[in-house]
Structures are given as structure tokens and as C-alpha cells.
């Protein structure tokens, strides 16, 4: 936590399991979100993100550990928390048969307010959906549903905004617009905790927590996580990229290799070797054609994959 800043969200050794303990969804999770921060919980489907959000929104009780939102305990102070947070679940959960305006008025009434009272906060977003005021929510496009859901989550001017995979299933343009809206909300002093499986969105956060199999792998600004990548990374491809991937994985000189777009990303078990020559020679000796090998800078996804491999190999977070 930065000096002089308050913790808006805090989880301390949270555990949550299902099916009488046979399925562990959240495994000793601890992290905090500073007031006014745009914080990302980043991980694939099934990593435990939604369970964390449901605990913070007081919809689910943890098995162990404590959690607080704006200094209030999620168990003792659940009623107060519900009035102070805005929550946008991953699945569109508004009333499909109500119009855009009816949905907004309904949620405003639930929180004892109205659209006009907090219009300044939602104005920029609402103006984009206002032309569809009298269209049923179920008939909106994915991007418009997303904006309506965000307006409803903001209608009572919450201190903390909790967004669980808000951009899943929408087009690239809508995703970009949504993150622009989050940046604008952050400038208005709202604390935002957002989860996403998209690694390209991680870069847009102030800090991120990488989560996999219910465990937090790292909590840091994205640039710092990338900076700590400990070895050289190479990209390689050939005329038969699938056979090249198999061949690299079977060679003892290769530490890791995985498909990444049109290339294979590779690290060496002995990084002191000339990586370009090693990878080129291996491919050539195995009969590959049209070989391209180059050294590249790691991205956040490369860092995440490496951290996952360390857990699978050692059974613990390093």
C-alpha cells in the first residue's frame, strides 16, 4: 500500500471450497487494493476469481480468513457494504424484459436514489445508451448491455466498483471502450477491482494479482512482473510449427516451449548458451524448413505461464 493511501479492499488468508471440501476454489488468498486504484485479478476460467468477488460482495461466506471493503467486515457489516459497492457480475444479470430506462430506475429505487441525483457520475456512459432508452435490455447488443450494466452498478455512486469479467463475450472495440470508461471512473476517485481472463487487459491496471488454481502467484504492477522474467525468451517457427513444438519439447536443452500465435515461445535450460544458434541448429538437424528464430521481450502472458509452470513443478508459489 502506498504511503498515505487507505486500503479500500483487503483479503487475508481466504479459503473457499465446494463439494464438502473436495473442490478448492480459493486457496490462502491475500491481497489489498488501495483507495482510488484500478486493480486487476487476472487468471483463466476456473482460477477462483468469481469466488473472490462473491465473498467481497457478501454473497458468499469464506471457509477461513477475513475480508473487508472500505474498512468494513464482509460478515459483520454486510448490509453497509452492499450500499457502498457497485457489482457487475460476469453474466448479464439485468432484467431482460425491462427497457434500458426501466432498469436504471429500478436499481436507483433499490438504493433510494434516482438517475438525476448521480447523473454526473454516469453521464458519459449513459449518453451512449440513451438513444435506446425504450428498448428492452434483452434486445441490446453485447456492448450496449455492458454499458447498461455498468450504469446500473454506478447508479448509487459506490465507493468501490467490483467487476467480474465485464468484457467477456464482447467485441474488441467494446472492450477498448469499456477500459476507457474505467480510466475515467478512476479519475473520479472510484476504487475499481476488475477480473479478466484477457492478459492484454492486465497491462491497463495499476497493479494486478495473477491467480491460478485458487492461488495468488504474484501481486505487482504489470511492468514489474514482466521485468522480473528471469531468463532470455525466444520465438521460433518453421514450415511445420506443430512438429517443431513437439521436437523442442522432447529436447533436453529446452526448458519450456508453448504455442503463442504464429510462433513458439521458448526458453533454454542452459541460458548461457547461444540461444539463437541452439534453436536454429536443433530445428535444422531435425529436418525443419523455413526456420525463423529470434530473441524477444517477454509479455505479461509469458510471465503468467512461467509462474504457472513453477507451481506445477514445485507445488508452491515461488
C-alpha positions as CSV (number, residue, x, y, z in Angstrom):
1,X,0.0,0.0,0.0
2,X,1.3,3.4,-0.9
3,X,2.1,5.8,1.9
4,X,-0.9,7.9,2.9
5,X,-3.4,5.8,1.0
6,X,-6.1,3.7,2.6
7,X,-6.9,0.1,1.8
8,X,-10.3,0.0,0.1
9,X,-10.3,-3.8,-0.2
10,X,-8.4,-6.3,1.8
11,X,-8.4,-10.1,1.8
12,X,-6.4,-12.0,4.5
13,X,-5.8,-15.8,4.1
14,X,-9.1,-16.5,2.4
15,X,-10.0,-20.1,1.7
16,X,-13.2,-21.3,0.0
17,X,-14.0,-24.9,-1.1
18,X,-17.1,-26.6,-2.6
19,X,-18.5,-30.1,-2.7
20,X,-17.7,-30.8,1.0
21,X,-14.1,-29.6,0.7
22,X,-13.3,-31.7,-2.4
23,X,-13.0,-28.7,-4.7
24,X,-10.8,-25.9,-3.5
25,X,-11.7,-22.7,-5.3
26,X,-9.7,-20.1,-3.2
27,X,-6.5,-21.3,-1.6
28,X,-5.0,-18.9,1.0
29,X,-5.6,-15.7,-1.0
30,X,-4.3,-12.4,0.5
31,X,-4.0,-9.1,-1.3
32,X,-5.2,-5.5,-0.8
33,X,-6.5,-2.8,-3.1
34,X,-5.6,0.9,-2.5
35,X,-8.3,3.6,-2.4
36,X,-8.6,5.0,-5.9
37,X,-6.7,2.2,-7.5
38,X,-7.6,0.2,-10.7
39,X,-6.6,-3.3,-9.7
40,X,-6.9,-6.4,-11.8
41,X,-7.4,-10.0,-10.8
42,X,-6.0,-11.9,-13.7
43,X,-6.4,-15.6,-14.5
44,X,-8.1,-18.2,-16.6
45,X,-11.6,-19.6,-16.2
46,X,-11.8,-21.7,-13.0
47,X,-8.9,-19.9,-11.3
48,X,-11.1,-18.7,-8.4
49,X,-11.9,-15.1,-9.5
50,X,-15.7,-15.3,-9.2
51,X,-15.5,-16.9,-5.7
52,X,-13.3,-14.0,-4.5
53,X,-15.8,-11.5,-5.9
54,X,-18.8,-13.2,-4.3
55,X,-17.0,-13.1,-1.0
56,X,-16.3,-9.4,-1.3
57,X,-19.8,-8.6,-2.3
58,X,-21.1,-10.6,0.8
59,X,-22.9,-13.1,-1.4
60,X,-20.7,-16.0,-0.3
61,X,-19.0,-16.9,3.0
62,X,-15.4,-17.9,3.1
63,X,-14.4,-21.1,4.9
64,X,-11.5,-19.3,6.6
65,X,-9.9,-15.9,6.6
66,X,-11.1,-12.4,6.8
67,X,-12.1,-9.8,4.2
68,X,-13.1,-6.1,4.3
69,X,-14.3,-3.4,2.0
70,X,-13.7,0.2,2.9
71,X,-12.7,-1.0,6.4
72,X,-16.0,-2.9,6.9
73,X,-16.0,-6.6,7.6
74,X,-17.8,-8.6,4.9
75,X,-19.7,-10.7,7.5
76,X,-20.4,-8.3,10.3
77,X,-21.1,-5.2,8.1
78,X,-22.6,-6.9,5.1
79,X,-25.6,-4.5,4.9
80,X,-23.4,-1.4,4.9
81,X,-21.1,-2.9,2.3
82,X,-23.9,-3.6,-0.1
83,X,-24.7,0.1,-0.1
84,X,-21.1,1.1,-0.7
85,X,-20.1,-1.2,-3.6
86,X,-21.2,-1.5,-7.2
87,X,-21.2,-5.0,-8.5
88,X,-21.2,-6.2,-12.1
89,X,-21.3,-10.0,-12.4
90,X,-19.8,-11.8,-15.3
91,X,-23.2,-13.0,-16.6
92,X,-25.6,-10.2,-17.7
93,X,-28.0,-10.1,-14.8
94,X,-30.3,-7.2,-15.5
95,X,-34.0,-7.6,-16.3
96,X,-34.2,-8.6,-19.9
97,X,-37.9,-7.7,-20.3
98,X,-37.4,-4.2,-18.8
99,X,-36.2,-1.3,-21.0
100,X,-32.9,0.5,-20.5
101,X,-34.7,3.3,-18.6
102,X,-36.8,0.9,-16.5
103,X,-33.7,-1.0,-15.4
104,X,-31.9,2.2,-14.4
105,X,-34.9,3.5,-12.5
106,X,-35.4,0.1,-10.8
107,X,-31.8,-0.1,-9.5
108,X,-31.9,3.6,-8.5
109,X,-35.0,2.9,-6.4
110,X,-33.4,-0.1,-4.7
111,X,-30.7,2.2,-3.4
112,X,-33.0,5.0,-2.5
113,X,-31.8,7.4,-5.2
114,X,-32.6,8.5,-8.7
115,X,-30.9,8.9,-12.1
116,X,-30.6,12.7,-11.8
117,X,-29.0,12.6,-8.3
118,X,-25.9,10.8,-9.6
119,X,-26.1,11.8,-13.2
120,X,-22.7,13.4,-13.1
121,X,-21.0,10.0,-12.5
122,X,-22.8,8.1,-15.2
123,X,-23.3,10.9,-17.7
124,X,-20.6,9.9,-20.2
125,X,-21.7,6.2,-20.2
126,X,-25.4,6.9,-20.1
127,X,-25.3,9.3,-23.1
128,X,-24.1,6.3,-25.2
129,X,-27.1,4.1,-24.3
130,X,-29.7,6.9,-24.0
131,X,-30.9,6.5,-27.7
132,X,-32.0,3.0,-26.7
133,X,-33.9,4.1,-23.5
134,X,-37.1,2.4,-24.6
135,X,-35.5,-0.8,-25.9
136,X,-35.7,-3.9,-23.8
137,X,-32.4,-4.8,-22.3
138,X,-32.5,-8.3,-23.8
139,X,-32.6,-6.8,-27.3
140,X,-29.4,-4.8,-26.8
141,X,-26.0,-5.6,-28.4
142,X,-23.3,-7.1,-26.2
143,X,-21.5,-3.8,-25.9
144,X,-24.7,-1.9,-25.0
145,X,-25.7,-4.5,-22.4
146,X,-22.2,-4.0,-20.9
147,X,-22.7,-0.2,-20.7
148,X,-26.2,-0.6,-19.2
149,X,-24.9,-3.0,-16.5
150,X,-22.1,-0.6,-15.7
151,X,-24.6,2.3,-15.3
152,X,-26.7,0.2,-13.0
153,X,-23.7,-0.7,-10.9
154,X,-22.8,3.0,-10.6
155,X,-26.3,4.4,-10.1
156,X,-25.9,4.8,-6.3
157,X,-22.4,6.3,-6.6
158,X,-20.4,3.5,-4.9
159,X,-17.0,3.9,-3.3
160,X,-15.8,0.6,-4.7
161,X,-16.7,-0.9,-8.1
162,X,-16.4,-4.7,-8.4
163,X,-16.4,-6.0,-12.0
164,X,-16.3,-9.8,-12.6
165,X,-15.1,-10.5,-16.1
166,X,-17.0,-7.5,-17.5
167,X,-15.6,-7.8,-21.1
168,X,-16.1,-11.5,-21.7
169,X,-18.0,-12.1,-24.8
170,X,-17.9,-8.6,-26.3
171,X,-16.1,-7.4,-29.4
172,X,-12.6,-5.8,-29.4
173,X,-13.9,-2.3,-29.9
174,X,-16.4,-2.6,-27.0
175,X,-13.6,-3.9,-24.8
176,X,-11.4,-1.0,-25.6
177,X,-14.3,1.5,-24.9
178,X,-15.0,-0.2,-21.6
179,X,-11.5,0.2,-20.4
180,X,-11.5,3.9,-21.4
181,X,-14.6,4.2,-19.2
182,X,-12.9,2.6,-16.3
183,X,-10.0,5.0,-16.6
184,X,-12.4,7.9,-16.5
185,X,-14.1,6.4,-13.4
186,X,-10.8,6.0,-11.7
187,X,-10.1,9.7,-12.2
188,X,-13.3,10.4,-10.3
189,X,-11.9,8.7,-7.3
190,X,-13.7,5.3,-7.5
191,X,-11.7,2.2,-6.5
192,X,-12.0,-0.5,-9.1
193,X,-11.4,-4.2,-8.8
194,X,-11.8,-6.0,-12.1
195,X,-11.2,-9.6,-13.1
196,X,-10.4,-10.8,-16.6
197,X,-9.0,-13.8,-18.4
198,X,-7.5,-11.5,-21.0
199,X,-3.8,-10.9,-20.5
200,X,-3.8,-7.8,-22.7
201,X,-6.1,-6.1,-20.3
202,X,-3.8,-6.7,-17.4
203,X,-1.4,-4.1,-18.7
204,X,-4.1,-1.4,-18.3
205,X,-4.3,-1.9,-14.5
206,X,-2.2,-0.1,-11.9
207,X,-1.5,-3.4,-10.2
208,X,-2.5,-7.0,-10.8
209,X,-2.8,-10.2,-8.9
210,X,-2.2,-13.2,-11.1
211,X,-4.3,-16.2,-9.9
212,X,-4.3,-19.8,-10.9
213,X,-6.0,-22.8,-9.2
214,X,-7.1,-20.6,-6.4
215,X,-3.6,-19.4,-5.5
216,X,-2.1,-15.9,-6.0
217,X,1.1,-16.2,-8.0
218,X,2.2,-12.6,-7.9
219,X,0.9,-9.1,-6.9
220,X,2.6,-6.2,-8.6
221,X,2.4,-3.5,-11.3
222,X,2.3,-5.4,-14.6
223,X,5.6,-3.8,-15.7
224,X,7.4,-5.1,-12.6
225,X,6.1,-8.6,-13.1
226,X,7.4,-8.6,-16.7
227,X,10.7,-7.1,-15.6
228,X,11.3,-10.0,-13.2
229,X,11.2,-12.5,-16.1
230,X,14.4,-14.3,-15.2
231,X,15.8,-15.6,-18.5
232,X,16.0,-15.0,-22.2
233,X,12.9,-15.7,-24.3
234,X,12.9,-16.7,-27.9
235,X,10.3,-17.0,-30.6
236,X,10.6,-19.7,-33.3
237,X,8.6,-21.1,-36.2
238,X,9.1,-23.4,-39.2
239,X,7.1,-24.7,-42.1
240,X,5.7,-27.4,-39.7
241,X,5.2,-25.5,-36.5
242,X,3.3,-28.3,-34.7
243,X,6.1,-30.8,-35.3
244,X,8.7,-28.1,-34.2
245,X,6.8,-27.6,-30.9
246,X,6.8,-31.4,-30.3
247,X,10.5,-31.7,-31.2
248,X,11.5,-28.8,-28.9
249,X,9.5,-30.2,-26.0
250,X,11.4,-33.5,-26.4
251,X,14.8,-32.0,-26.3
252,X,16.7,-31.8,-23.0
253,X,18.2,-28.4,-23.9
254,X,14.7,-26.8,-23.9
255,X,13.4,-25.6,-20.6
256,X,9.9,-24.7,-21.8
257,X,8.1,-24.2,-25.1
258,X,4.5,-23.3,-25.9
259,X,2.4,-22.1,-28.8
260,X,1.9,-18.3,-28.9
261,X,0.1,-17.1,-32.0
262,X,2.1,-18.0,-35.1
263,X,5.3,-18.6,-33.1
264,X,6.5,-20.9,-30.4
265,X,7.9,-19.2,-27.3
266,X,11.0,-21.0,-26.0
267,X,13.4,-20.8,-23.0
268,X,16.6,-22.8,-22.7
269,X,17.6,-25.0,-19.8
270,X,21.1,-23.6,-20.1
271,X,20.6,-19.9,-20.8
272,X,24.3,-19.2,-21.0
273,X,24.3,-20.9,-24.4
274,X,23.8,-19.0,-27.7
275,X,20.1,-19.4,-27.8
276,X,19.6,-18.4,-31.4
277,X,22.2,-20.9,-32.7
278,X,21.0,-23.7,-30.4
279,X,17.4,-23.4,-31.5
280,X,18.3,-22.9,-35.2
281,X,20.6,-26.0,-35.1
282,X,18.1,-28.2,-33.3
283,X,15.4,-27.4,-35.9
284,X,17.8,-27.8,-38.9
285,X,19.1,-31.2,-37.6
286,X,15.6,-32.5,-37.3
287,X,14.8,-31.6,-40.9
288,X,12.7,-28.5,-40.5
289,X,12.4,-25.9,-43.3
290,X,11.8,-22.1,-43.3
291,X,13.1,-21.8,-39.8
292,X,12.9,-18.4,-38.1
293,X,14.3,-17.8,-34.6
294,X,14.6,-14.5,-32.8
295,X,15.1,-13.2,-29.3
296,X,12.0,-11.3,-27.9
297,X,10.9,-9.4,-24.9
298,X,8.5,-11.3,-22.6
299,X,4.9,-10.1,-22.1
300,X,2.6,-10.5,-19.2
301,X,1.3,-13.8,-20.6
302,X,4.8,-15.2,-20.8
303,X,5.3,-14.2,-17.1
304,X,2.0,-15.8,-16.1
305,X,2.8,-19.1,-17.9
306,X,6.2,-19.3,-16.3
307,X,4.7,-18.7,-12.8
308,X,2.2,-21.5,-13.5
309,X,5.0,-23.9,-14.6
310,X,6.8,-23.2,-11.4
311,X,3.8,-24.1,-9.3
312,X,3.2,-27.3,-11.4
313,X,6.9,-28.3,-10.9
314,X,7.3,-27.4,-7.2
315,X,3.8,-27.4,-5.9
316,X,4.2,-24.0,-4.4
317,X,4.3,-20.3,-5.2
318,X,7.9,-19.1,-5.5
